[in-house]
Amino acid sequence: MNPLKIVFMGSPDFAVPTLDRLSESRHEILCVVSGTDKRRNRRGKPVPTAVKKRALELELPTLDVDDVKSDRFEEELKKLDADLFVVVAFKILPPNILEIPEKGSINLHASLLPKYRGAAPIHWAIIRGEKETGCTVFFLEKSVDTGNVIGRVKTSIKPNETTGDLYERLKDMGAELVVDSVEKIAVDNVDTIEQNDEEATSAPKLFRENTKLDFDQSAQDVHNKIRGLNPFPKAWCNYDGEKMNVYKSEVVTGYRLEPGELTWDDGKLIVGCGSGAVQLKEIQLPGTKKLSGQDFANGYDLSKVLD
């Protein structure tokens, strides 16, 4: 029943609500580990990660790390004598680090594991047209995202919801799940569930190659990709030899257009897909601000085909 001594590890703002909730709990945060300060632009000063910034505001001890495999990092963690490591959106930790605390190391993952193991689970759940997702807390093991599950929380994905929308909801839901899981560990009331590897799907990193739109796909698939990549890293296609980012869309009915063919109809910028069509509601070309469909139709040649 004693409070646990915790080392928290995380970097982006997704991890901040969990840090906040743990800091309000009965458990003690010995240290907050995060990435090193980095410049946001060439002339700017190095700035802390979102997690480190919040830790400093909470007056918690911090530890910066670049190389999680270094002997120094292992030595620093051992000195802290923590009961538990709590990891949210951080680096992949080697086994010798995971094994330091007596009660193990746990992680918050933004999917219903074993579905969407990998770096971009929120994006891929939307891109693949899932109707439901959630968060999972599990014990970390050597293989990424494979450990025994402590708890899950589910939520529906709305038809036009973006990754940005879902991200905001999941980071708060996940924070509550982590605190609940930590409490179960503290009172030795953990009944874990082994992941079924046969049900696993992947959520790989997103690059230029796998964020390009393919208008030969169905309208629903194109729409899912656009919202799944909003606000970052953004879906894109080519317009007249230039890269065009697409931020917002909607599936529409009643149009028979060739894939990539554009038309302006009834106040809507429409593009044809392999089956069906999509309304383009917000787009951006190099050197321009974001454009509505009407702004684009007023200023650009709609005889060009998107590819």
C-alpha positions in Angstrom: 0.0 0.0 0.0 3.0 2.3 0.2 3.4 5.0 -2.5 5.6 4.0 -5.4 8.8 5.7 -6.3 8.5 6.5 -10.0 10.8 7.6 -12.8 8.8 9.2 -15.6 10.1 9.2 -19.2 8.6 11.1 -22.1 9.2 14.0 -24.5 6.2 15.3 -26.5 3.0 17.0 -25.3 1.1 13.7 -25.6 2.9 12.7 -22.3 2.2 15.9 -20.4 -1.3 15.0 -19.1 0.1 11.7 -17.7 2.9 13.6 -15.9 0.3 16.0 -14.5 -1.9 13.2 -13.2 0.9 11.3 -11.7 2.2 14.4 -9.9 -1.2 14.8 -8.4 -1.3 11.2 -7.2 -0.1 9.7 -4.0 3.0 8.3 -5.7 6.4 10.0 -5.8 8.1 11.1 -9.0 11.8 10.8 -8.3 12.9 12.2 -11.7 11.5 13.1 -15.2 13.7 11.8 -18.1 13.3 13.5 -21.4 15.2 14.3 -24.6 17.9 16.9 -24.7 17.1 20.6 -25.4 17.0 21.3 -29.1 16.8 24.4 -31.3 13.5 24.9 -33.2 15.3 27.0 -35.7 18.9 27.8 -36.7 19.1 31.1 -34.8 17.0 30.2 -31.8 18.3 29.0 -28.4 17.8 25.3 -27.4 14.4 24.7 -25.9 13.3 21.9 -23.6 10.8 19.2 -24.7 7.2 19.7 -23.7 7.6 17.1 -20.9 10.8 18.7 -19.5 9.1 22.2 -19.6 6.2 20.9 -17.6 8.5 19.0 -15.1 10.4 22.2 -14.4 7.1 24.1 -13.8 6.2 21.3 -11.4 9.6 21.7 -9.8 10.5 18.0 -10.4 14.1 16.8 -11.0 14.9 16.3 -14.6 17.4 14.2 -16.6 18.2 14.8 -20.2 19.3 11.9 -22.4 20.3 11.3 -26.0 21.8 7.9 -25.8 19.6 5.5 -23.7 22.2 2.7 -24.2 25.0 4.7 -22.5 26.6 3.4 -19.3 26.1 6.8 -17.7 22.3 6.7 -18.2 22.1 3.3 -16.7 24.2 4.4 -13.7 22.0 7.5 -13.1 18.8 5.5 -13.2 20.2 2.9 -10.7 21.1 5.6 -8.3 17.5 6.7 -8.1 16.3 3.4 -6.7 12.9 3.6 -8.3 10.1 1.0 -7.9 8.6 1.6 -11.4 9.5 3.3 -14.7 6.5 4.9 -16.5 7.2 5.6 -20.2 5.0 7.7 -22.5 6.1 8.6 -26.1 9.8 8.1 -25.5 12.7 6.3 -27.0 13.0 2.5 -27.3 14.7 1.4 -24.1 17.1 -1.5 -24.0 16.4 -4.5 -21.7 19.1 -3.6 -19.1 17.2 -0.3 -18.5 13.7 -1.9 -18.4 14.9 -4.4 -15.8 16.2 -1.8 -13.3 13.1 -1.1 -11.2 11.7 -3.9 -9.0 8.2 -3.6 -10.3 9.2 -3.3 -14.0 8.6 -0.6 -16.6 5.2 0.3 -18.1 4.2 2.1 -21.3 1.2 4.0 -22.5 0.4 3.3 -26.2 -2.3 5.1 -28.2 -4.0 2.0 -29.7 -5.8 -1.1 -28.6 -2.8 -3.4 -28.7 -1.9 -5.7 -30.3 -3.4 -3.5 -33.1 -1.2 -0.8 -34.5 2.1 -1.5 -32.9 4.6 1.1 -33.9 5.4 4.8 -34.1 2.1 6.2 -35.5 -0.9 4.3 -34.1 -3.3 7.2 -34.1 -2.6 8.1 -37.7 -2.9 4.5 -39.0 -6.1 3.8 -37.1 -7.8 6.6 -39.0 -6.1 5.9 -42.3 -7.3 2.3 -42.1 -10.9 3.5 -41.4 -11.2 2.1 -37.9 -14.4 2.9 -36.1 -12.8 2.4 -32.6 -9.5 2.8 -31.0 -8.1 3.7 -27.6 -5.1 3.4 -25.3 -3.3 0.5 -23.7 -0.9 0.3 -20.7 1.4 -2.6 -20.7 4.7 -3.9 -19.3 7.6 -3.1 -21.6 9.6 -6.0 -23.0 12.5 -6.3 -25.4 10.3 -6.5 -28.5 8.5 -3.2 -29.2 4.8 -3.0 -28.0 4.5 -6.7 -27.2 4.3 -6.9 -23.4 1.5 -8.1 -21.2 -1.4 -5.7 -21.0 -2.4 -4.1 -17.7 -5.4 -2.1 -19.0 -7.2 -0.7 -22.0 -9.7 2.1 -22.6 -11.7 2.5 -25.8 -13.3 5.3 -27.7 -15.2 5.7 -31.0 -13.6 7.4 -34.0 -16.0 9.9 -35.6 -16.5 9.8 -39.4 -14.6 13.1 -40.1 -12.4 13.1 -37.0 -8.7 14.0 -37.7 -5.6 12.6 -36.0 -5.2 16.0 -34.3 -8.7 15.7 -32.8 -8.2 12.1 -31.6 -4.7 12.9 -30.3 -6.1 15.5 -27.9 -8.8 13.0 -26.6 -6.4 10.1 -26.2 -3.7 11.9 -24.3 -6.2 12.7 -21.5 -7.8 9.2 -21.6 -4.4 7.7 -21.5 -3.3 9.7 -18.5 -6.2 8.4 -16.4 -5.4 4.8 -17.5 -1.8 5.1 -16.5 -2.7 6.4 -13.0 -5.2 3.5 -12.6 -2.5 1.0 -13.7 0.1 2.4 -11.4 -2.3 2.1 -8.5 -3.0 -1.5 -9.4 0.7 -2.2 -9.4 1.1 -0.5 -6.1 -1.5 -2.7 -4.4 -0.4 -5.9 -6.2 -3.7 -6.1 -7.9 -2.5 -6.6 -11.5 -4.1 -9.2 -13.7 -2.3 -8.9 -17.0 -3.5 -10.2 -20.4 -1.0 -11.6 -22.9 -1.1 -10.1 -26.4 -2.1 -12.3 -29.3 0.6 -11.8 -31.9 -1.7 -13.2 -34.6 -4.0 -10.2 -34.2 -1.1 -7.7 -34.4 -1.1 -4.9 -37.0 1.6 -2.3 -37.7 1.7 1.5 -37.5 5.0 2.4 -39.2 6.6 5.8 -39.3 5.2 8.2 -41.8 7.4 9.5 -44.7 6.9 11.3 -48.0 6.4 8.0 -49.7 3.5 6.7 -47.6 1.7 10.0 -47.2 1.0 10.6 -50.9 -2.7 10.4 -52.0 -3.7 7.8 -54.5 -6.9 8.8 -56.3 -7.3 5.4 -57.7 -8.4 4.3 -54.3 -12.0 4.7 -53.1 -13.3 8.1 -52.0 -13.6 6.7 -48.4 -9.9 5.6 -48.4 -8.7 8.9 -49.8 -10.8 10.8 -47.2 -9.4 8.6 -44.4 -5.9 9.3 -45.4 -6.4 13.0 -45.6 -7.9 13.2 -42.1 -5.5 10.6 -40.7 -2.5 12.8 -41.7 -4.0 16.1 -40.4 -2.4 18.1 -38.9 0.9 16.3 -39.4 2.7 15.2 -41.5 -0.1 16.1 -44.0 -1.5 14.2 -47.0 -0.3 15.4 -50.4 -0.6 15.0 -54.1 0.8 16.7 -57.3 -1.0 19.6 -59.0 0.6 20.8 -62.2 4.0 19.5 -61.1 3.8 21.0 -57.6 3.3 19.3 -54.3 -0.1 20.2 -52.9 -0.9 19.5 -49.3 -4.5 18.5 -48.5 -5.8 19.1 -45.0 -9.6 18.7 -45.0 -12.1 16.7 -47.1 -15.4 15.1 -47.2 -16.9 12.1 -49.1 -19.6 13.3 -51.5 -22.1 11.4 -53.7 -23.6 11.9 -57.1 -20.4 12.5 -59.1 -18.8 10.3 -61.8 -15.3 11.6 -62.4 -12.0 10.0 -63.4 -9.4 9.5 -60.6 -7.8 12.9 -60.0 -10.2 14.8 -62.2 -11.3 18.2 -60.7 -14.6 20.0 -61.0 -16.4 22.9 -59.3 -20.0 22.2 -58.6 -22.6 23.7 -56.2 -20.0 25.6 -54.2 -17.7 22.5 -53.8 -14.3 21.6 -55.2 -14.7 17.9 -56.1 -12.0 15.4 -57.1 -12.8 12.0 -58.6 -11.5 8.8 -57.0 -11.4 5.1 -58.1 -14.9 4.8 -56.8 -16.9 7.9 -55.7 -15.6 11.4 -55.1 -14.2 13.7 -52.4 -14.8 17.4 -51.7 -11.5 19.2 -51.1 -12.2 21.7 -48.3 -8.7 22.9 -47.4 -5.5 22.7 -49.4 -2.1 24.4 -49.7 0.4 24.9 -52.5 4.0 25.9 -52.1 4.4 29.6 -51.1 0.7 30.1 -50.4 -1.5 30.1 -47.3 -4.1 27.5 -46.8 -6.8 27.8 -49.4 -10.5 26.9 -49.3 -11.9 24.9 -52.2 -13.5 28.1 -53.5 -10.3 30.1 -53.3 -8.5 27.4 -55.3 -11.3 27.2 -57.9 -11.1 31.0 -58.3 -7.4 31.1 -58.9 -6.3 27.8 -60.5 -6.9 25.8 -63.6 -9.3 23.0 -62.8 -8.5 21.2 -66.1 -5.3 19.9 -64.4 -5.5 16.4 -63.0 -4.3 15.6 -59.5 -1.9 12.7 -59.2 
